[in-house]
Amino acid sequence: MGKLIIVPGIEQLEEAKKSIQTVADNAGKSYAEVYADMQEAILAGYNSPNPLVKRRWKRIACTGKVPTPEELIAWVALNVRK
């Protein structure tokens, strides 16, 4: 049996949105700018030709094909090793 993966809920997604706003505030950017930068980085990682990287991205719980910035932040926060 594989490792248990925890799926983010609404509360975690809302906390992720707050985190994005904090990053934007600290960087002197808008929420939309930070969000777009994160989406670009996520797509770059998701589209990696490396098979190991592709498998890791497929483990991330999301509602679409590619995780949103909120989904990625919430998933990582819930699933990182402590």
N, C-alpha and C positions, 0 to 999 in steps of 0.2 A: 504494500500500500504506500502511496506517495505522501508527501507532506500536505497537511491540511492548509488550504488557502482560505483566508478570511476575505469576504466580499464587503466593500464599504456600503454603508447605508446613507440615508438622507443627511443625518447629522454630520457624518464624516465629510460628505461632499460640501456641505455648507461651511465647515471649518476650512476646507481646502480653498474655497472662494475667498474667505477672509485672509488666508495665507497669501494668496495671489495679490490681494489688495495691499497687504503689508509690504510685499516685495515692490510693488508699483510705487507706493508712498516713499519707501526708502531709496528707490532709484530715481525718484523725480519723474516718473513716467505715468502714463495713464494705465488703467486696468486693461484696456483693449490692447495697448502696445505690448505689455508683459504677456498677456494671453496669446497674442499672435506669435511672439518670440518662442513661447513654450510649445505652441502647436508646431511650429517649424522644427524645433529640436526633436519633438516626439516623432514627427514624420521621418526625419533623418534617421533616427534610431530604428524605427519600425521598418523602414525600407532598406536596412542594411543587408548586404548580400551574404553576410556571415550566418551559417546555419544555426550556430549556438545562440547568437543574438536573436534570430527569428524565433527560436523556441522559447526564449525567455519572454519576449514580447507577447507571445500567444498565451502565456500564463496570467496576464494581467486582466482582471475582471473589468469589462466595459460593456456598454449598451450597443455600441457600433463595432465596426471593424477595427478602428483605431481608438485608443483611449483619449478622452478629453484631458486637458490639464488637471481639472478637478478630480477626475477618476484616477489618474496616475498618482497624484499627490496622496489622495485618500488611501489608495491600495498600498502604496509604499509605506505610508505611516502605519498601517495595520499589519503589514507583513514583513517588516524588517526584523532581522535577528537582533535580539537584545542581549 
